[in-house]
Amino acid sequence: MDSLQHLICERRTYSHIFDSHTHSYCQMLFPLEGQLDLETESCEIRLKPDQMLYIPPGHEHRFRSLERNECLVLDMPAYFLKGSFEPGVINKLDSFWASIRFLLTEETKQQSVHSLSLLAEYIAEKMQESAANDSIAYIRRNLSKTFTIKELAAMEHYHPAYYSDWFKRQTGKSPKAYIAELRMKKAEQMLIETKDRLTDIGYEVGFQNLSSFTRWFVRHKGITPRAYRNTFQTDK
């Protein structure tokens, strides 16, 4: 793998031939013109302007572009980011990442080692703050809501194509299975420990009406919510 001892921020272009490689440093790419085709072990994506891609150390990937292109690239030694971050694409840059792209573009003109270092430290700090408030915590706090992969992936700043694989590595389960398990545990707890109406319990775990909650509960437990509650009440 290529090693890197200092920050590099520059504009680059890519050929129509796939360049396959792995490096020991972190890399961020902001397409400025044209599109980049990217392949990894888990997915294939087309990176467009107004998107950003983060590639962690040791992650094999292949790039090419079949058209005129230019990309703003920031290479950071691995020590800038503490902890493990998965590869990910940010779709439609928000105001923060749009500002970062602008500042990095200015850095390619100024070539100030000190200011680039400060900017890289700021980027790393924000990424680590974001990792502390991830989609998994959001799911656990909001079981009454309806979730989409696109919404959850955006919280992690990942492309949806990456998200399910990343999620399974974190939890050992698919997002759908993980959410269903949490909802069932909460429903069981409320049925046993509270006297809340079945409709209210169903709402707390993501169902808008009692019939849909009952069908779901029976499908997973083989018994209705009311019968489940009565079983425990009888045992007391």
Residue frames relative to the residue before (quaternion, step in Angstrom):
aa qw qx qy qz dx dy dz
M 1.0000 0.0000 0.0000 0.0000 0.00 0.00 0.00
D 0.5207 -0.6185 0.4837 0.3351 3.55 -1.14 0.64
S 0.2477 -0.7519 0.5904 0.1575 3.57 -1.02 0.78
L 0.1165 -0.7842 0.6078 0.0449 3.55 -1.24 0.50
Q 0.1879 -0.8147 0.5437 0.0738 3.57 -0.77 1.05
H 0.7933 0.1841 -0.0930 0.5728 3.60 1.21 -0.33
L 0.6321 -0.5531 0.3984 0.3685 3.55 -1.29 0.36
I 0.0549 -0.7600 0.6463 0.0413 3.52 -1.19 0.68
C 0.0383 0.7713 -0.6340 0.0409 3.56 -0.89 0.96
E 0.2510 0.7760 -0.5324 0.2268 3.57 -0.50 1.18
R 0.4911 -0.6093 0.5268 0.3318 3.53 -1.36 0.20
R 0.0289 -0.8039 0.5940 -0.0096 3.57 -0.96 0.87
T 0.2215 -0.7298 0.6257 0.1639 3.51 -1.33 0.38
Y 0.2592 -0.7707 0.5690 0.1229 3.56 -1.21 0.57
S 0.4491 -0.7016 0.4927 0.2517 3.55 -1.07 0.79
H 0.6326 -0.5377 0.4040 0.3841 3.55 -1.35 0.07
I 0.6122 0.5247 -0.3460 0.4798 3.59 1.30 -0.09
F 0.5022 -0.6623 0.4624 0.3088 3.57 -0.87 0.93
D 0.1562 -0.7518 0.6366 0.0717 3.54 -0.97 0.99
S 0.0918 -0.8189 0.5664 0.0108 3.58 -0.35 1.25
H 0.2401 0.7805 -0.5487 0.1795 3.58 -0.76 0.99
T 0.2259 -0.7146 0.6427 0.1592 3.51 -1.44 0.16
H 0.0330 -0.8072 0.5882 0.0361 3.59 -1.02 0.66
S 0.5418 -0.6614 0.4375 0.2785 3.55 -1.25 0.57
Y 0.6688 0.4776 -0.2888 0.4910 3.59 1.27 0.02
C 0.5526 -0.5804 0.4801 0.3567 3.55 -1.34 0.24
Q 0.0710 -0.8040 0.5895 0.0313 3.56 -1.11 0.63
M 0.0893 -0.7682 0.6323 0.0452 3.54 -1.08 0.84
L 0.0984 -0.8050 0.5847 0.0170 3.54 -0.88 0.99
F 0.0759 -0.7695 0.6341 0.0112 3.54 -0.97 0.98
P 0.2769 -0.7669 0.5487 0.1850 3.66 -0.26 1.13
L 0.2070 -0.7855 0.5747 0.0992 3.57 -0.91 0.95
E 0.7859 0.0174 0.0239 0.6177 3.55 1.17 -0.68
G 0.8032 0.2364 -0.1913 0.5123 3.56 -1.01 0.81
Q 0.4346 -0.6779 0.5327 0.2604 3.55 -1.35 -0.21
L 0.2496 -0.7568 0.5875 0.1406 3.55 -1.16 0.67
D 0.2686 -0.7270 0.6075 0.1739 3.57 -0.99 0.87
L 0.0630 -0.8071 0.5868 -0.0174 3.55 -0.78 1.08
E 0.0456 -0.7787 0.6255 0.0180 3.54 -1.02 0.87
T 0.0138 -0.7517 0.6593 0.0100 3.53 -1.12 0.83
E 0.7228 -0.4082 0.3069 0.4655 3.58 -1.27 -0.10
S 0.7718 0.3968 -0.1907 0.4588 3.58 1.04 -0.74
C 0.8411 0.0185 0.0147 0.5404 3.63 1.04 -0.43
E 0.2582 -0.7011 0.6340 0.1997 3.49 -1.44 0.09
I 0.0367 0.8040 -0.5911 0.0530 3.59 -0.82 0.96
R 0.2947 -0.7031 0.6107 0.2141 3.53 -1.34 0.29
L 0.2272 -0.8045 0.5421 0.0852 3.53 -0.43 1.27
K 0.1222 -0.8224 0.5556 0.0022 3.56 -0.72 1.14
P 0.6456 -0.4723 0.3984 0.4487 3.59 -1.25 0.21
D 0.7643 0.2819 -0.2820 0.5068 3.57 -1.15 0.78
Q 0.6297 0.4114 -0.3736 0.5428 3.55 1.21 0.61
M 0.1732 -0.7598 0.6138 0.1265 3.54 -1.31 0.25
L 0.1632 -0.7794 0.5984 0.0881 3.56 -1.09 0.73
Y 0.1537 -0.7540 0.6313 0.0965 3.55 -1.04 0.87
I 0.0786 -0.7797 0.6209 0.0196 3.58 -0.91 0.98
P 0.2988 -0.7779 0.5244 0.1746 3.62 -0.59 1.09
P 0.6649 -0.4815 0.3675 0.4370 3.59 -1.23 0.20
G 0.8352 0.2624 -0.1777 0.4494 3.54 -1.15 0.67
H 0.5663 0.5969 -0.3877 0.4156 3.59 1.23 0.22
E 0.3168 -0.7753 0.5166 0.1777 3.58 -0.40 1.23
H 0.0969 0.7957 -0.5881 0.1077 3.57 -0.93 0.92
R 0.2265 -0.7572 0.5986 0.1301 3.56 -1.30 0.42
F 0.1269 -0.7953 0.5918 0.0328 3.54 -1.00 0.96
R 0.1926 0.7345 -0.6498 0.0352 3.49 -1.33 0.40
S 0.1258 -0.7589 0.6279 0.1185 3.57 -1.32 0.22
L 0.2980 -0.7790 0.5330 0.1426 3.54 -0.87 1.01
E 0.7285 0.3363 -0.2191 0.5551 3.58 1.26 0.24
R 0.6858 -0.4255 0.3598 0.4682 3.53 -1.30 0.08
N 0.0684 0.8286 -0.5465 0.1004 3.59 -0.77 0.98
E 0.0100 -0.7499 0.6600 0.0434 3.51 -1.37 0.32
C 0.0698 -0.8107 0.5810 -0.0175 3.55 -0.91 0.94
L 0.3296 -0.7043 0.5946 0.2044 3.54 -1.04 0.84
V 0.0494 -0.8303 0.5539 -0.0374 3.59 -0.61 1.14
L 0.0948 -0.7571 0.6446 0.0476 3.53 -1.04 0.91
D 0.1126 -0.7684 0.6289 0.0382 3.56 -0.74 1.13
M 0.0398 -0.8127 0.5809 -0.0238 3.58 -0.74 1.10
P 0.4926 -0.6263 0.5032 0.3344 3.62 -0.90 0.80
A 0.6278 -0.6044 0.3452 0.3485 3.57 -1.01 0.84
Y 0.6153 0.5896 -0.3601 0.3796 3.61 1.06 -0.62
F 0.5242 0.6373 -0.4192 0.3785 3.61 1.20 -0.27
L 0.7669 0.2877 -0.1561 0.5520 3.59 1.05 -0.75
K 0.2059 -0.7759 0.5885 0.0956 3.55 -0.61 1.18
G 0.7423 0.3313 -0.2656 0.5184 3.56 -0.81 0.96
S 0.5406 -0.6332 0.4656 0.3000 3.54 -1.36 0.09
F 0.0469 -0.7821 0.6214 -0.0021 3.56 -0.89 1.01
E 0.3817 -0.7252 0.5289 0.2206 3.55 -0.91 0.94
P 0.5889 -0.5444 0.4335 0.4110 3.62 -1.18 0.40
G 0.1243 0.8201 -0.5499 0.0978 3.57 -1.00 0.67
V 0.3080 -0.7306 0.5869 0.1639 3.50 -1.26 0.61
I 0.2311 -0.7246 0.6295 0.1590 3.55 -1.02 0.82
N 0.2352 -0.7800 0.5680 0.1169 3.55 -0.70 1.10
K 0.8456 0.0273 -0.0471 0.5311 3.56 -1.00 0.88
L 0.2950 -0.8180 0.4684 0.1565 3.52 0.30 1.33
D 0.3507 -0.7067 0.5703 0.2287 3.56 -0.95 0.89
S 0.7514 -0.4091 0.2555 0.4503 3.58 -1.29 0.06
F 0.6244 0.5489 -0.3484 0.4329 3.59 1.03 -0.74
W 0.7421 0.4106 -0.2421 0.4712 3.59 0.71 -1.07
A 0.5797 0.5480 -0.3829 0.4659 3.60 1.14 -0.45
S 0.6461 0.5040 -0.3133 0.4800 3.58 1.05 -0.78
I 0.6322 0.5257 -0.3316 0.4627 3.58 1.00 -0.79
R 0.6365 0.5200 -0.3332 0.4621 3.59 0.95 -0.83
F 0.6470 0.5160 -0.3212 0.4603 3.59 0.94 -0.85
L 0.6815 0.4904 -0.2940 0.4567 3.59 0.86 -0.94
L 0.6466 0.5040 -0.3196 0.4752 3.57 1.02 -0.76
T 0.6102 0.5447 -0.3448 0.4606 3.59 1.06 -0.72
E 0.6495 0.5034 -0.3077 0.4796 3.56 1.02 -0.82
E 0.6225 0.5516 -0.3402 0.4387 3.57 1.05 -0.72
T 0.6139 0.5444 -0.3586 0.4452 3.61 1.06 -0.62
K 0.6629 0.4804 -0.2993 0.4902 3.59 1.21 -0.45
Q 0.7329 0.4509 -0.2364 0.4513 3.56 0.92 -0.97
Q 0.1196 -0.8277 0.5329 0.1293 3.58 1.07 -0.82
S 0.3299 0.7269 -0.5240 0.2968 3.57 0.89 1.01
V 0.3908 -0.7434 0.4949 0.2231 3.58 -0.49 1.19
H 0.6672 0.5226 -0.3045 0.4347 3.57 0.92 -0.91
S 0.7095 0.4488 -0.2773 0.4673 3.61 0.76 -0.96
L 0.6226 0.5246 -0.3455 0.4667 3.60 1.07 -0.67
S 0.6317 0.5313 -0.3288 0.4589 3.58 1.02 -0.77
L 0.6510 0.5080 -0.3076 0.4727 3.58 0.96 -0.87
L 0.6569 0.5074 -0.3075 0.4653 3.57 0.98 -0.84
A 0.6514 0.5108 -0.3151 0.4641 3.60 0.95 -0.83
E 0.6357 0.5161 -0.3248 0.4734 3.59 1.02 -0.77
Y 0.6375 0.5228 -0.3178 0.4683 3.58 1.03 -0.78
I 0.6403 0.5197 -0.3177 0.4679 3.60 0.96 -0.88
A 0.6651 0.5049 -0.3022 0.4598 3.59 0.89 -0.95
E 0.6400 0.5308 -0.3213 0.4534 3.58 0.98 -0.85
K 0.6783 0.4868 -0.2927 0.4661 3.58 0.90 -0.90
M 0.6330 0.5243 -0.3358 0.4601 3.59 1.01 -0.74
Q 0.6717 0.4906 -0.2955 0.4700 3.58 0.98 -0.82
E 0.6103 0.5269 -0.3475 0.4787 3.60 1.09 -0.64
S 0.6538 0.5195 -0.3086 0.4554 3.55 0.96 -0.88
A 0.6463 0.5384 -0.3239 0.4330 3.58 0.99 -0.81
A 0.6337 0.5416 -0.3336 0.4402 3.58 1.16 -0.54
N 0.7460 0.3023 -0.1784 0.5659 3.60 1.23 -0.37
D 0.1577 0.8571 -0.4736 0.1275 3.52 0.75 1.08
S 0.7456 -0.4349 0.2936 0.4108 3.51 -1.38 0.07
I 0.6017 0.5673 -0.3682 0.4249 3.59 1.09 -0.61
A 0.6507 0.4885 -0.3098 0.4918 3.56 0.99 -0.82
Y 0.6261 0.5447 -0.3332 0.4475 3.58 1.03 -0.78
I 0.6286 0.5317 -0.3279 0.4633 3.59 0.97 -0.84
R 0.6878 0.5025 -0.2883 0.4374 3.57 0.81 -1.00
R 0.7015 0.4622 -0.2692 0.4710 3.59 1.10 -0.67
N 0.7997 0.3026 -0.1040 0.5081 3.58 1.17 -0.54
L 0.1006 0.8473 -0.5153 0.0799 3.58 0.84 0.92
S 0.6033 0.5644 -0.3681 0.4267 3.61 1.17 -0.31
K 0.6374 0.5555 -0.3202 0.4274 3.59 1.24 -0.34
T 0.4481 -0.6336 0.5517 0.3058 3.52 -1.37 0.26
F 0.1902 -0.8059 0.5552 0.0785 3.58 -0.80 1.02
T 0.1232 -0.7480 0.6429 0.1093 3.55 -1.23 0.56
I 0.6021 -0.5654 0.4199 0.3763 3.56 -1.15 0.59
K 0.6289 0.5448 -0.3385 0.4395 3.58 0.98 -0.80
E 0.6680 0.5020 -0.2933 0.4645 3.57 0.93 -0.91
L 0.6910 0.4761 -0.2834 0.4643 3.58 0.87 -0.95
A 0.6345 0.5336 -0.3277 0.4531 3.59 1.00 -0.80
A 0.6319 0.5446 -0.3316 0.4406 3.57 1.02 -0.79
M 0.6222 0.5481 -0.3439 0.4407 3.60 1.06 -0.66
E 0.7079 0.4137 -0.2432 0.5183 3.56 1.16 -0.61
H 0.3909 -0.7163 0.4683 0.3388 3.57 1.34 -0.16
Y 0.4807 0.6445 -0.4460 0.3933 3.56 1.07 0.84
H 0.5133 -0.5700 0.5293 0.3626 3.51 -1.27 0.40
P 0.5874 -0.6028 0.3982 0.3646 3.65 -0.96 0.77
A 0.6086 0.5754 -0.3551 0.4152 3.59 1.09 -0.64
Y 0.6792 0.4715 -0.2832 0.4860 3.58 1.17 -0.55
Y 0.6071 0.6769 -0.3420 0.2373 3.50 0.99 -0.98
S 0.6826 0.5032 -0.3167 0.4249 3.62 0.75 -0.97
D 0.6446 0.5055 -0.3227 0.4742 3.60 1.01 -0.79
W 0.6374 0.5201 -0.3180 0.4712 3.57 0.99 -0.87
F 0.6609 0.5267 -0.3041 0.4397 3.57 0.89 -0.98
K 0.6715 0.4984 -0.3039 0.4563 3.57 0.92 -0.89
R 0.6280 0.5197 -0.3425 0.4672 3.59 1.07 -0.63
Q 0.6729 0.5002 -0.2968 0.4570 3.58 1.08 -0.69
T 0.8256 0.2661 -0.0804 0.4911 3.59 0.89 -0.96
G 0.4355 -0.6885 0.4662 0.3449 3.58 1.19 -0.48
K 0.7301 0.3466 -0.2104 0.5500 3.57 1.30 0.06
S 0.5487 -0.5579 0.4889 0.3854 3.55 -1.29 0.27
P 0.6449 -0.5080 0.3701 0.4349 3.66 -1.13 0.38
K 0.6501 0.5292 -0.3226 0.4396 3.60 0.92 -0.88
A 0.6903 0.4717 -0.2809 0.4713 3.60 0.86 -0.95
Y 0.6420 0.5333 -0.3225 0.4465 3.59 1.00 -0.83
I 0.6707 0.4923 -0.2941 0.4704 3.57 0.91 -0.95
A 0.6467 0.5204 -0.3211 0.4560 3.60 0.94 -0.86
E 0.6544 0.5148 -0.3182 0.4534 3.59 0.96 -0.83
L 0.6613 0.4947 -0.3116 0.4700 3.60 0.93 -0.85
R 0.6516 0.5159 -0.3193 0.4554 3.57 0.97 -0.83
M 0.6533 0.5093 -0.3184 0.4609 3.58 0.95 -0.81
K 0.6477 0.5156 -0.3251 0.4570 3.59 0.92 -0.86
K 0.6731 0.4817 -0.3035 0.4720 3.58 0.94 -0.84
A 0.6367 0.5218 -0.3314 0.4609 3.61 0.97 -0.80
E 0.6535 0.5088 -0.3144 0.4638 3.59 0.90 -0.89
Q 0.6581 0.5185 -0.3110 0.4488 3.57 0.92 -0.90
M 0.6874 0.4768 -0.2847 0.4681 3.58 0.91 -0.91
L 0.6360 0.5296 -0.3334 0.4514 3.59 1.01 -0.71
I 0.7079 0.4552 -0.2526 0.4774 3.57 1.02 -0.81
E 0.8106 0.3579 -0.1417 0.4412 3.55 0.80 -1.09
T 0.7601 0.3201 -0.1974 0.5300 3.62 1.18 -0.29
K 0.3894 -0.6794 0.5624 0.2654 3.52 -1.38 0.11
D 0.2631 0.7904 -0.5085 0.2179 3.58 1.23 0.46
R 0.5746 -0.5794 0.4489 0.3641 3.54 -1.18 0.59
L 0.5959 -0.5822 0.4151 0.3657 3.57 -1.11 0.68
T 0.6138 0.5520 -0.3460 0.4458 3.58 1.05 -0.74
D 0.6739 0.4916 -0.2931 0.4672 3.59 0.95 -0.87
I 0.6327 0.5160 -0.3331 0.4717 3.58 1.02 -0.74
G 0.6335 0.5324 -0.3225 0.4596 3.56 0.99 -0.85
Y 0.6496 0.5147 -0.3166 0.4615 3.57 0.96 -0.86
E 0.6504 0.5417 -0.3160 0.4285 3.59 0.97 -0.84
V 0.7545 0.3256 -0.2004 0.5334 3.59 1.16 -0.48
G 0.7548 -0.4896 0.2008 0.3877 3.54 1.09 0.75
F 0.6291 0.5282 -0.3490 0.4511 3.62 1.18 0.28
Q 0.4034 -0.7583 0.4720 0.1987 3.55 -0.84 1.03
N 0.7983 0.1258 -0.0863 0.5826 3.62 1.18 -0.32
L 0.6584 -0.5561 0.3559 0.3615 3.52 -1.26 0.54
S 0.6406 0.5493 -0.3442 0.4117 3.60 0.95 -0.80
S 0.6751 0.4744 -0.3069 0.4744 3.62 0.91 -0.83
F 0.6214 0.5294 -0.3352 0.4704 3.60 1.06 -0.72
T 0.6647 0.5107 -0.3012 0.4546 3.58 0.93 -0.93
R 0.6470 0.5161 -0.3249 0.4576 3.61 0.92 -0.87
W 0.6613 0.5090 -0.2987 0.4630 3.55 0.93 -0.92
F 0.6682 0.5066 -0.3031 0.4528 3.58 0.89 -0.92
V 0.6581 0.5043 -0.3059 0.4681 3.59 0.93 -0.89
R 0.6358 0.5428 -0.3315 0.4374 3.58 0.99 -0.84
H 0.7487 0.4011 -0.2180 0.4807 3.59 0.99 -0.78
K 0.7990 0.3035 -0.1422 0.4992 3.61 1.00 -0.79
G 0.4148 -0.7293 0.4589 0.2924 3.58 1.21 -0.32
I 0.7186 0.3217 -0.2009 0.5829 3.57 1.29 0.33
T 0.5112 -0.6449 0.4580 0.3363 3.60 -1.06 0.60
P 0.6325 -0.5253 0.3893 0.4153 3.62 -1.17 0.39
R 0.6482 0.5216 -0.3269 0.4482 3.60 0.94 -0.81
A 0.6698 0.4871 -0.3002 0.4733 3.58 0.92 -0.91
Y 0.6130 0.5456 -0.3419 0.4578 3.59 1.06 -0.74
R 0.6641 0.4954 -0.2942 0.4764 3.57 0.92 -0.92
N 0.6726 0.5113 -0.3034 0.4406 3.61 0.86 -0.93
T 0.5894 0.5751 -0.3620 0.4367 3.58 1.12 -0.66
F 0.7086 0.4434 -0.2595 0.4836 3.57 0.89 -0.89
Q 0.6291 0.5282 -0.3419 0.4564 3.58 1.05 -0.68
T 0.6394 0.5371 -0.3137 0.4519 3.55 1.07 -0.78
D 0.6590 0.5362 -0.2986 0.4347 3.55 1.06 -0.82
K 0.6205 0.5713 -0.3517 0.4062 3.58 1.14 -0.50
